[in-house]
Amino acid sequence: MRTALAAGLLSLCLFACPKGPTTTVMGSDDEQMDRYASQLEEIRTRGEVDCKDACSLKGKVCDISSAACAIAGKNADRDDFQKKCVTSQEDCASFNEKCSTCSK
């Protein structure tokens, strides 16, 4: 009886404990999202970007946007992640538009 009770308590402790945030080599989703938001903010604060710079940066901006939105997709309940995804998509669209208006 005691063995069964001890086993029951042990299994309850192991399976009832809340799981912490998933951390990968790149960090938690919060850390990754903060990193992406910081990178986009740094690009945004460079000031007026000419055509050449817009075309060279659009790939990087859109890659960051895709990564940020992938994290937001995994965390659909996080409004802050959804807003960062939308902002990053707007940045991507802005750089694409600016680059597309350049004469080739």
TORKOL-4160 file (C-alpha; in steps of 0.2 Angstrom, whole numbers, padded with zeros to 4 digits, m for minus):
104
<pt num="1" X="0000" Y="0000" Z="0000"/>
<pt num="2" X="0014" Y="0012" Z="0005"/>
<pt num="3" X="0023" Y="0008" Z="m0011"/>
<pt num="4" X="0008" Y="0011" Z="m0022"/>
<pt num="5" X="0005" Y="0028" Z="m0013"/>
<pt num="6" X="0023" Y="0033" Z="m0015"/>
<pt num="7" X="0023" Y="0029" Z="m0033"/>
<pt num="8" X="0007" Y="0038" Z="m0035"/>
<pt num="9" X="0014" Y="0054" Z="m0027"/>
<pt num="10" X="0030" Y="0053" Z="m0037"/>
<pt num="11" X="0021" Y="0051" Z="m0053"/>
<pt num="12" X="0009" Y="0066" Z="m0048"/>
<pt num="13" X="0024" Y="0077" Z="m0045"/>
<pt num="14" X="0033" Y="0072" Z="m0061"/>
<pt num="15" X="0018" Y="0075" Z="m0072"/>
<pt num="16" X="0009" Y="0089" Z="m0063"/>
<pt num="17" X="0023" Y="0101" Z="m0063"/>
<pt num="18" X="0021" Y="0115" Z="m0075"/>
<pt num="19" X="0033" Y="0115" Z="m0089"/>
<pt num="20" X="0045" Y="0130" Z="m0091"/>
<pt num="21" X="0047" Y="0139" Z="m0108"/>
<pt num="22" X="0055" Y="0130" Z="m0122"/>
<pt num="23" X="0073" Y="0136" Z="m0124"/>
<pt num="24" X="0083" Y="0131" Z="m0140"/>
<pt num="25" X="0101" Y="0135" Z="m0144"/>
<pt num="26" X="0095" Y="0152" Z="m0150"/>
<pt num="27" X="0085" Y="0156" Z="m0134"/>
<pt num="28" X="0067" Y="0156" Z="m0129"/>
<pt num="29" X="0054" Y="0163" Z="m0141"/>
<pt num="30" X="0054" Y="0179" Z="m0131"/>
<pt num="31" X="0072" Y="0181" Z="m0133"/>
<pt num="32" X="0072" Y="0177" Z="m0151"/>
<pt num="33" X="0057" Y="0189" Z="m0154"/>
<pt num="34" X="0066" Y="0203" Z="m0145"/>
<pt num="35" X="0082" Y="0200" Z="m0155"/>
<pt num="36" X="0071" Y="0201" Z="m0171"/>
<pt num="37" X="0062" Y="0217" Z="m0166"/>
<pt num="38" X="0079" Y="0225" Z="m0161"/>
<pt num="39" X="0086" Y="0221" Z="m0178"/>
<pt num="40" X="0072" Y="0229" Z="m0187"/>
<pt num="41" X="0072" Y="0244" Z="m0176"/>
<pt num="42" X="0090" Y="0247" Z="m0180"/>
<pt num="43" X="0087" Y="0246" Z="m0198"/>
<pt num="44" X="0071" Y="0257" Z="m0196"/>
<pt num="45" X="0081" Y="0271" Z="m0187"/>
<pt num="46" X="0095" Y="0272" Z="m0200"/>
<pt num="47" X="0085" Y="0286" Z="m0208"/>
<pt num="48" X="0080" Y="0289" Z="m0226"/>
<pt num="49" X="0086" Y="0274" Z="m0236"/>
<pt num="50" X="0090" Y="0276" Z="m0254"/>
<pt num="51" X="0085" Y="0263" Z="m0268"/>
<pt num="52" X="0102" Y="0254" Z="m0267"/>
<pt num="53" X="0101" Y="0251" Z="m0249"/>
<pt num="54" X="0083" Y="0247" Z="m0249"/>
<pt num="55" X="0086" Y="0233" Z="m0262"/>
<pt num="56" X="0101" Y="0226" Z="m0252"/>
<pt num="57" X="0091" Y="0227" Z="m0235"/>
<pt num="58" X="0074" Y="0220" Z="m0241"/>
<pt num="59" X="0080" Y="0202" Z="m0241"/>
<pt num="60" X="0086" Y="0203" Z="m0223"/>
<pt num="61" X="0071" Y="0213" Z="m0217"/>
<pt num="62" X="0059" Y="0200" Z="m0225"/>
<pt num="63" X="0069" Y="0186" Z="m0218"/>
<pt num="64" X="0068" Y="0193" Z="m0201"/>
<pt num="65" X="0049" Y="0196" Z="m0203"/>
<pt num="66" X="0047" Y="0178" Z="m0208"/>
<pt num="67" X="0056" Y="0172" Z="m0193"/>
<pt num="68" X="0046" Y="0183" Z="m0182"/>
<pt num="69" X="0030" Y="0178" Z="m0189"/>
<pt num="70" X="0035" Y="0160" Z="m0187"/>
<pt num="71" X="0037" Y="0163" Z="m0169"/>
<pt num="72" X="0020" Y="0172" Z="m0168"/>
<pt num="73" X="0012" Y="0157" Z="m0177"/>
<pt num="74" X="0018" Y="0145" Z="m0163"/>
<pt num="75" X="0012" Y="0157" Z="m0150"/>
<pt num="76" X="m0005" Y="0162" Z="m0157"/>
<pt num="77" X="m0011" Y="0167" Z="m0139"/>
<pt num="78" X="0002" Y="0181" Z="m0137"/>
<pt num="79" X="m0005" Y="0198" Z="m0144"/>
<pt num="80" X="0013" Y="0206" Z="m0142"/>
<pt num="81" X="0020" Y="0193" Z="m0154"/>
<pt num="82" X="0006" Y="0195" Z="m0166"/>
<pt num="83" X="0009" Y="0214" Z="m0166"/>
<pt num="84" X="0028" Y="0212" Z="m0169"/>
<pt num="85" X="0024" Y="0200" Z="m0183"/>
<pt num="86" X="0012" Y="0213" Z="m0191"/>
<pt num="87" X="0025" Y="0227" Z="m0189"/>
<pt num="88" X="0039" Y="0216" Z="m0197"/>
<pt num="89" X="0027" Y="0212" Z="m0212"/>
<pt num="90" X="0024" Y="0231" Z="m0214"/>
<pt num="91" X="0043" Y="0234" Z="m0214"/>
<pt num="92" X="0046" Y="0220" Z="m0227"/>
<pt num="93" X="0032" Y="0228" Z="m0238"/>
<pt num="94" X="0040" Y="0245" Z="m0236"/>
<pt num="95" X="0057" Y="0239" Z="m0241"/>
<pt num="96" X="0050" Y="0229" Z="m0256"/>
<pt num="97" X="0040" Y="0244" Z="m0262"/>
<pt num="98" X="0054" Y="0256" Z="m0260"/>
<pt num="99" X="0066" Y="0244" Z="m0270"/>
<pt num="100" X="0053" Y="0241" Z="m0283"/>
<pt num="101" X="0052" Y="0260" Z="m0287"/>
<pt num="102" X="0070" Y="0260" Z="m0291"/>
<pt num="103" X="0075" Y="0261" Z="m0309"/>
<pt num="104" X="0084" Y="0245" Z="m0314"/>
